[in-house]
Amino acid sequence: MQSEREQKDQELTTLLMAGLAGDEAAHHAFLARAASHLRAYLRFKLRGAAEAEDLLQETLIALHTKRHTYDPAYPATAWVYAIARYRLIDHVRKQK
């Protein structure tokens, strides 16, 4: 029996891989699922909804443009959150 975390990762991985294979609907679904997971993470880190939404949009663009860098040997959630974390770090640096 899979945990909720494993199910989330499997769903994201399946959608990401289908999107990489050319399924546009799966790619859009991947971005929507990733957005729902990242929104709470970014709001917690930034303590502001508007700022978090701006960073979320930047992160989604990065996920879209960097999707060819995904390595299926690793969990999709780790890749998604790594990109979000780097975007967050860049954002914080710009604020200083």
DSSP file (Angstrom, degrees, kcal/mol; ACC not computed):
  #  RESIDUE AA STRUCTURE BP1 BP2  ACC     N-H-->O    O-->H-N    N-H-->O    O-->H-N    TCO  KAPPA ALPHA  PHI   PSI    X-CA   Y-CA   Z-CA
    1    1 A M              0   0    0      0, 0.0     2,-0.2     0, 0.0     0, 0.0   0.000 360.0 360.0 360.0 130.6    0.0    0.0    0.0
    2    2 A Q        -     0   0    0      1,-0.1     2,-0.1     2,-0.0     0, 0.0  -0.554 360.0-125.1 -84.6 144.9    1.4    3.4   -1.0
    3    3 A S     >  -     0   0    0     -2,-0.2     4,-2.3     1,-0.1     5,-0.2  -0.330  31.1-104.3 -76.0 168.5    1.6    6.3    1.3
    4    4 A E  H  > S+     0   0    0      1,-0.2     4,-2.5     2,-0.2     5,-0.2   0.887 123.4  52.8 -61.4 -38.6    0.0    9.6    0.3
    5    5 A R  H  > S+     0   0    0      2,-0.2     4,-2.4     1,-0.2    -1,-0.2   0.916 109.4  47.8 -63.6 -43.8    3.4   11.0   -0.5
    6    6 A E  H  > S+     0   0    0      2,-0.2     4,-2.6     1,-0.2    -2,-0.2   0.880 111.7  50.6 -65.4 -38.1    4.2    8.1   -2.8
    7    7 A Q  H  X S+     0   0    0     -4,-2.3     4,-2.5     2,-0.2    -2,-0.2   0.912 110.2  49.8 -65.3 -42.4    0.9    8.5   -4.5
    8    8 A K  H  X S+     0   0    0     -4,-2.5     4,-2.4     1,-0.2    -2,-0.2   0.924 113.2  46.3 -61.1 -45.5    1.5   12.2   -5.0
    9    9 A D  H  X S+     0   0    0     -4,-2.4     4,-2.8     1,-0.2    67,-0.3   0.911 111.8  50.7 -65.3 -42.1    4.9   11.5   -6.5
   10   10 A Q  H  X S+     0   0    0     -4,-2.6     4,-2.6     2,-0.2    -2,-0.2   0.909 111.2  48.8 -62.6 -41.5    3.6    8.7   -8.7
   11   11 A E  H  X S+     0   0    0     -4,-2.5     4,-2.4     2,-0.2     5,-0.2   0.940 113.8  45.5 -63.5 -48.1    0.9   11.0  -10.1
   12   12 A L  H  X S+     0   0    0     -4,-2.4     4,-2.8     1,-0.2    -2,-0.2   0.908 113.9  49.7 -62.1 -42.1    3.3   13.9  -10.7
   13   13 A T  H  X S+     0   0    0     -4,-2.8     4,-2.8     2,-0.2     5,-0.2   0.926 110.9  49.1 -63.1 -45.3    5.8   11.5  -12.3
   14   14 A T  H  X S+     0   0    0     -4,-2.6     4,-2.2    -5,-0.2    -2,-0.2   0.927 114.7  44.4 -61.0 -45.8    3.2    9.9  -14.6
   15   15 A L  H  X S+     0   0    0     -4,-2.4     4,-2.4     2,-0.2    -2,-0.2   0.911 114.3  49.6 -66.3 -42.1    1.9   13.3  -15.7
   16   16 A L  H  X S+     0   0    0     -4,-2.8     4,-2.4    -5,-0.2    -2,-0.2   0.934 112.3  47.1 -62.8 -46.5    5.4   14.7  -16.2
   17   17 A M  H  X S+     0   0    0     -4,-2.8     4,-1.4     2,-0.2    -1,-0.2   0.891 112.5  49.6 -64.6 -39.5    6.5   11.7  -18.3
   18   18 A A  H  <>S+     0   0    0     -4,-2.2     5,-2.5    -5,-0.2    -1,-0.2   0.904 111.0  50.5 -65.1 -40.0    3.4   11.8  -20.4
   19   19 A G  H ><5S+     0   0    0     -4,-2.4     3,-1.4     1,-0.2    -2,-0.2   0.897 108.0  52.0 -63.4 -40.6    3.9   15.5  -21.0
   20   20 A L  H 3<5S+     0   0    0     -4,-2.4    -1,-0.2     1,-0.3    -2,-0.2   0.794 105.1  57.1 -64.9 -27.6    7.5   14.8  -22.0
   21   21 A A  T 3<5S-     0   0    0     -4,-1.4    -1,-0.3    -5,-0.2    -2,-0.2   0.463 132.1 -91.6 -82.6  -1.7    6.2   12.3  -24.5
   22   22 A G  T < 5S+     0   0    0     -3,-1.4     2,-1.1     1,-0.2    -3,-0.2   0.454  78.9 140.6 110.1   0.6    4.1   15.0  -26.1
   23   23 A D     >< -     0   0    0     -5,-2.5     4,-1.9     1,-0.2    -1,-0.2  -0.666  28.6-172.3 -80.4 101.1    0.7   14.7  -24.2
   24   24 A E  H  > S+     0   0    0     -2,-1.1     4,-2.3     1,-0.2    -1,-0.2   0.868  82.4  53.5 -64.5 -38.3   -0.2   18.4  -23.9
   25   25 A A  H  > S+     0   0    0      1,-0.2     4,-2.3     2,-0.2    -1,-0.2   0.895 109.0  49.6 -64.2 -39.8   -3.2   17.7  -21.6
   26   26 A A  H  > S+     0   0    0      2,-0.2     4,-2.6     1,-0.2    -1,-0.2   0.881 109.2  52.6 -66.2 -37.8   -0.9   15.7  -19.2
   27   27 A H  H  X S+     0   0    0     -4,-1.9     4,-2.3     2,-0.2    -2,-0.2   0.920 110.4  47.0 -64.9 -42.8    1.6   18.5  -19.2
   28   28 A H  H  X S+     0   0    0     -4,-2.3     4,-2.2     2,-0.2    -2,-0.2   0.901 112.7  49.9 -64.0 -40.2   -1.1   21.1  -18.3
   29   29 A A  H  X S+     0   0    0     -4,-2.3     4,-2.6     2,-0.2     5,-0.2   0.891 108.8  53.2 -65.4 -39.1   -2.4   18.7  -15.6
   30   30 A F  H  X S+     0   0    0     -4,-2.6     4,-2.9     2,-0.2     5,-0.2   0.938 110.1  46.9 -59.7 -47.6    1.2   18.3  -14.3
   31   31 A L  H  X S+     0   0    0     -4,-2.3     4,-2.3     1,-0.2    -2,-0.2   0.886 112.4  50.2 -63.8 -38.6    1.6   22.1  -14.0
   32   32 A A  H  X S+     0   0    0     -4,-2.2     4,-1.9     2,-0.2    -1,-0.2   0.919 113.6  45.0 -65.5 -43.2   -1.8   22.4  -12.2
   33   33 A R  H  X S+     0   0    0     -4,-2.6     4,-1.8     2,-0.2    -2,-0.2   0.920 113.4  50.0 -66.1 -43.4   -0.9   19.6   -9.7
   34   34 A A  H  X S+     0   0    0     -4,-2.9     4,-2.7    -5,-0.2     5,-0.2   0.906 109.2  52.9 -61.5 -40.7    2.5   21.1   -9.1
   35   35 A A  H  X S+     0   0    0     -4,-2.3     4,-2.3     1,-0.2    -1,-0.2   0.905 106.8  51.7 -61.4 -42.3    1.0   24.5   -8.5
   36   36 A S  H  X S+     0   0    0     -4,-1.9     4,-0.7     1,-0.2    -1,-0.2   0.859 114.4  43.5 -65.6 -33.4   -1.4   23.2   -5.9
   37   37 A H  H  X S+     0   0    0     -4,-1.8     4,-0.9     1,-0.2    -2,-0.2   0.882 117.1  45.0 -76.2 -39.0    1.5   21.5   -4.0
   38   38 A L  H  X S+     0   0    0     -4,-2.7     4,-3.0     1,-0.2     5,-0.3   0.781  97.4  72.5 -78.2 -27.4    3.8   24.5   -4.3
   39   39 A R  H  X S+     0   0    0     -4,-2.3     4,-2.4     1,-0.2     5,-0.2   0.929 101.7  42.5 -55.5 -49.7    1.3   27.2   -3.4
   40   40 A A  H  X S+     0   0    0     -4,-0.7     4,-2.2     2,-0.2    -1,-0.2   0.902 114.1  52.4 -64.6 -41.4    1.2   26.2    0.3
   41   41 A Y  H  X S+     0   0    0     -4,-0.9     4,-2.1     1,-0.2    -2,-0.2   0.934 113.4  42.9 -59.6 -48.2    5.0   25.7    0.4
   42   42 A L  H  X S+     0   0    0     -4,-3.0     4,-2.4     1,-0.2     5,-0.3   0.869 111.8  53.4 -70.8 -36.6    5.7   29.2   -1.0
   43   43 A R  H  X S+     0   0    0     -4,-2.4     4,-2.1    -5,-0.3     5,-0.3   0.902 110.7  48.2 -63.8 -39.1    3.1   30.9    1.1
   44   44 A F  H  < S+     0   0    0     -4,-2.2    -2,-0.2    -5,-0.2    -1,-0.2   0.924 114.7  45.0 -65.0 -44.2    4.6   29.4    4.2
   45   45 A K  H  < S+     0   0    0     -4,-2.1    -2,-0.2    -5,-0.2    -1,-0.2   0.851 123.9  33.0 -70.2 -34.8    8.1   30.5    3.2
   46   46 A L  H  < S-     0   0    0     -4,-2.4    -2,-0.2    -5,-0.1    -1,-0.2   0.643  89.3-142.5 -99.9 -16.8    7.2   34.0    2.1
   47   47 A R  S  < S+     0   0    0     -4,-2.1     2,-0.3    -5,-0.3    -3,-0.1   0.749  72.4  90.3  61.0  24.6    4.4   34.8    4.6
   48   48 A G     >  -     0   0    0     -5,-0.3     4,-2.1    -6,-0.3     5,-0.2  -0.929  63.9-151.9-153.4 127.6    2.5   36.6    1.9
   49   49 A A  H  > S+     0   0    0     -2,-0.3     4,-2.4     2,-0.2     5,-0.2   0.910  96.8  47.6 -66.9 -44.7    0.0   35.4   -0.6
   50   50 A A  H  > S+     0   0    0      2,-0.2     4,-2.0     1,-0.2    -1,-0.2   0.931 115.0  45.3 -65.4 -45.5    0.6   38.0   -3.4
   51   51 A E  H  > S+     0   0    0      1,-0.2     4,-2.2     2,-0.2    -1,-0.2   0.893 113.2  51.6 -63.6 -40.0    4.4   37.5   -3.3
   52   52 A A  H  X S+     0   0    0     -4,-2.1     4,-2.6     1,-0.2    -2,-0.2   0.889 107.6  52.1 -64.7 -39.8    4.0   33.7   -3.2
   53   53 A E  H  X S+     0   0    0     -4,-2.4     4,-2.2     2,-0.2    -1,-0.2   0.900 108.9  50.2 -65.2 -40.1    1.7   33.8   -6.2
   54   54 A D  H  X S+     0   0    0     -4,-2.0     4,-1.9     1,-0.2    -1,-0.2   0.935 113.7  44.8 -61.7 -45.8    4.2   35.8   -8.2
   55   55 A L  H  X S+     0   0    0     -4,-2.2     4,-2.5     1,-0.2    -2,-0.2   0.861 109.1  57.1 -68.0 -34.5    7.0   33.4   -7.3
   56   56 A L  H  X S+     0   0    0     -4,-2.6     4,-2.6     2,-0.2    -1,-0.2   0.927 106.4  49.5 -60.2 -44.8    4.7   30.4   -8.0
   57   57 A Q  H  X S+     0   0    0     -4,-2.2     4,-2.1     1,-0.2    -2,-0.2   0.913 111.2  49.2 -61.8 -42.6    4.2   31.7  -11.6
   58   58 A E  H  X S+     0   0    0     -4,-1.9     4,-2.1     1,-0.2    -1,-0.2   0.898 111.6  50.1 -61.7 -40.2    8.0   32.1  -12.0
   59   59 A T  H  X S+     0   0    0     -4,-2.5     4,-2.7     2,-0.2    -2,-0.2   0.903 108.5  51.5 -66.8 -41.5    8.4   28.5  -10.7
   60   60 A L  H  X S+     0   0    0     -4,-2.6     4,-2.2     2,-0.2    -1,-0.2   0.887 109.2  50.9 -63.4 -38.6    5.8   27.1  -13.1
   61   61 A I  H  X S+     0   0    0     -4,-2.1     4,-2.9     2,-0.2     5,-0.2   0.920 110.7  49.4 -63.4 -42.0    7.6   28.8  -16.0
   62   62 A A  H  X S+     0   0    0     -4,-2.1     4,-2.3     2,-0.2    -2,-0.2   0.905 109.6  51.2 -63.4 -41.4   10.9   27.3  -14.8
   63   63 A L  H  < S+     0   0    0     -4,-2.7     4,-0.3     2,-0.2    -1,-0.2   0.905 113.1  46.8 -61.2 -40.1    9.2   23.8  -14.6
   64   64 A H  H >< S+     0   0    0     -4,-2.2     3,-0.8     1,-0.2    -2,-0.2   0.945 117.4  40.2 -66.9 -48.6    8.0   24.2  -18.1
   65   65 A T  H 3< S+     0   0    0     -4,-2.9     3,-0.3     1,-0.2    -2,-0.2   0.758 121.4  42.5 -76.4 -22.8   11.2   25.4  -19.6
   66   66 A K  T >< S+     0   0    0     -4,-2.3     3,-2.5    -5,-0.2     4,-0.3   0.265  77.0 111.3-104.1  11.2   13.4   23.0  -17.7
   67   67 A R  G X   +     0   0    0     -3,-0.8     3,-1.4    -4,-0.3    -1,-0.2   0.784  69.3  65.8 -59.6 -27.1   11.3   19.9  -18.0
   68   68 A H  G 3  S+     0   0    0     -3,-0.3    -1,-0.3     1,-0.2    -2,-0.1   0.652  92.5  64.0 -68.4 -13.4   13.9   18.3  -20.3
   69   69 A T  G <  S+     0   0    0     -3,-2.5    -1,-0.2     2,-0.1    -2,-0.2   0.547  74.0 117.7 -86.9  -6.8   16.3   18.2  -17.3
   70   70 A Y    <   -     0   0    0     -3,-1.4     6,-0.1    -4,-0.3    -3,-0.0  -0.402  54.2-151.9 -65.5 132.9   14.1   15.8  -15.3
   71   71 A D    >   -     0   0    0     -2,-0.1     3,-2.4     4,-0.1     8,-0.1  -0.929   5.5-151.1-106.4 112.1   15.8   12.5  -14.5
   72   72 A P  T 3  S+     0   0    0      0, 0.0    -1,-0.1     0, 0.0     4,-0.1   0.591  89.7  76.7 -61.6  -8.7   13.2    9.7  -14.1
   73   73 A A  T 3  S+     0   0    0      2,-0.1    -3,-0.0    -3,-0.0     0, 0.0   0.655  95.5  56.7 -73.1 -13.6   15.6    7.9  -11.8
   74   74 A Y  S <  S-     0   0    0     -3,-2.4     2,-0.0     1,-0.1     5,-0.0  -0.817 101.8 -87.6-117.8 156.8   14.5   10.4   -9.1
   75   75 A P     >  -     0   0    0      0, 0.0     4,-1.5     0, 0.0     3,-0.2  -0.351  28.7-135.1 -62.6 139.1   11.1   11.4   -7.7
   76   76 A A  H  > S+     0   0    0    -67,-0.3     4,-2.7     1,-0.2     5,-0.2   0.860 104.9  59.1 -62.2 -36.0    9.3   14.1   -9.6
   77   77 A T  H  > S+     0   0    0      1,-0.2     4,-2.8     2,-0.2     5,-0.2   0.890 102.7  52.4 -63.7 -37.1    8.4   15.8   -6.3
   78   78 A A  H  > S+     0   0    0     -3,-0.2     4,-1.9     2,-0.2    -1,-0.2   0.913 111.8  46.5 -63.3 -41.6   12.1   16.2   -5.4
   79   79 A W  H  X S+     0   0    0     -4,-1.5     4,-2.0     2,-0.2    -2,-0.2   0.919 113.5  48.7 -65.6 -44.8   12.8   17.8   -8.8
   80   80 A V  H  X S+     0   0    0     -4,-2.7     4,-2.2     1,-0.2    -2,-0.2   0.938 114.5  44.1 -61.4 -49.0    9.7   20.1   -8.5
   81   81 A Y  H  X S+     0   0    0     -4,-2.8     4,-2.6     1,-0.2    -1,-0.2   0.812 109.4  57.0 -70.1 -29.3   10.6   21.3   -5.0
   82   82 A A  H  X S+     0   0    0     -4,-1.9     4,-2.3    -5,-0.2    -1,-0.2   0.930 109.1  45.8 -65.4 -43.7   14.3   21.7   -5.9
   83   83 A I  H  X S+     0   0    0     -4,-2.0     4,-2.3     2,-0.2    -2,-0.2   0.920 113.5  49.7 -64.1 -42.6   13.4   24.1   -8.7
   84   84 A A  H  X S+     0   0    0     -4,-2.2     4,-2.4     1,-0.2    -2,-0.2   0.906 110.0  51.1 -61.8 -41.4   11.0   25.9   -6.3
   85   85 A R  H  X S+     0   0    0     -4,-2.6     4,-2.5     2,-0.2    -2,-0.2   0.910 110.2  48.4 -63.9 -42.7   13.7   26.2   -3.7
   86   86 A Y  H  X S+     0   0    0     -4,-2.3     4,-2.4     2,-0.2    -1,-0.2   0.891 111.8  49.9 -65.7 -38.2   16.2   27.7   -6.2
   87   87 A R  H  X S+     0   0    0     -4,-2.3     4,-2.4     2,-0.2    -2,-0.2   0.905 110.8  50.4 -63.7 -41.1   13.6   30.2   -7.4
   88   88 A L  H  X S+     0   0    0     -4,-2.4     4,-2.5     2,-0.2    -2,-0.2   0.915 109.6  49.9 -63.3 -44.2   12.9   31.1   -3.7
   89   89 A I  H  X S+     0   0    0     -4,-2.5     4,-2.4     2,-0.2    -2,-0.2   0.925 111.4  48.8 -60.8 -45.8   16.6   31.6   -3.0
   90   90 A D  H  X S+     0   0    0     -4,-2.4     4,-2.0     1,-0.2    -1,-0.2   0.904 111.2  51.1 -60.2 -41.0   16.9   33.8   -6.1
   91   91 A H  H  X S+     0   0    0     -4,-2.4     4,-1.4     1,-0.2    -2,-0.2   0.921 110.1  47.9 -63.2 -45.0   13.9   35.8   -5.0
   92   92 A V  H  X S+     0   0    0     -4,-2.5     4,-1.0     1,-0.2    -1,-0.2   0.891 110.0  53.1 -64.3 -40.0   15.2   36.3   -1.5
   93   93 A R  H >< S+     0   0    0     -4,-2.4     3,-0.7     1,-0.2    -1,-0.2   0.904 107.3  51.7 -61.7 -40.8   18.6   37.5   -2.9
   94   94 A K  H 3< S+     0   0    0     -4,-2.0    -1,-0.2     1,-0.2    -2,-0.2   0.814 104.5  57.9 -65.5 -30.0   16.9   40.0   -5.1
   95   95 A Q  H 3<        0   0    0     -4,-1.4    -1,-0.2     1,-0.2    -2,-0.2   0.750 360.0 360.0 -72.4 -23.7   15.0   41.4   -2.1
   96   96 A K    <<        0   0    0     -4,-1.0    -1,-0.2    -3,-0.7    -2,-0.2   0.466 360.0 360.0 -84.1 360.0   18.2   42.2   -0.2
